């Protein structure tokens, strides 16, 4: 169940990261040039959003599909190890 819970977190975190990526495009394609009073704020949004967004669990492990698949693979390997150890 821990693997399912962890895997269930990767999809929403990926979606949030994709939505955050769209912010810079929305800011860039807005008509910011028609509103010079907002130029500084919008350019700051674009520069700030050029940094990549990555969600993590407690600052230790990233919440992405690759990490979730590694957890599933590691869990399967550990299960097989214990099964072979008990049968021996």
Beta strands, then each sheet from edge to edge (+ up, - down):
strand 1: 56-57
strand 2: 61-62
sheet 1: 1+ 2-
end
